[in-house]
Amino acid sequence: ASPAPPVGTALGPHGVQIMDFCKAYNAQTEDQRGSIIPVEITIFEDRSFTFITKTPPTSVLIREAARLDKAAHEPGREDPVGSISQAQLEEIANIKMPDLNANDIEAAKLQVAGTARSMGIEVQGS
């Protein structure tokens, strides 16, 4: 993360030291450099903060697995723009499991498959 927008504009009005946040965030996500890592920040009255990192967005993981830059413009109305295998689907579901409200891996796979379908990406073998 860098202090440039959107980080600076989101934290600045709350009085958080932006560089302190950037250093802490970068240290915690160093092994995932280059990935989009959402974060949930809690800012306290004394302007201190804590944060919890989340897993990358499902759509990003699906696009990476399908080796696509963009999803379909009109999903469902045109042919699928790409596909992912059942193994890739399970791998993405395992990565996303902590952030999904699914009780088991099968439910997580259904959620990921639904996201893929809504992006115009076919899940092979389903």
Buried (B, 14 or more C-beta within 10 A) or exposed (E): BEBEEEBBEEBEEEEBBBEEBBEBBEEBBEEEEEEEBEBEBEBEEEEEBEBEEBBBBBBEBBBBBBEBEEBBEEBEEEEBBBBBEEEBBBBBBEBBBEBBEBEEEEBBBBBBBEBBBBBBBBBEEE
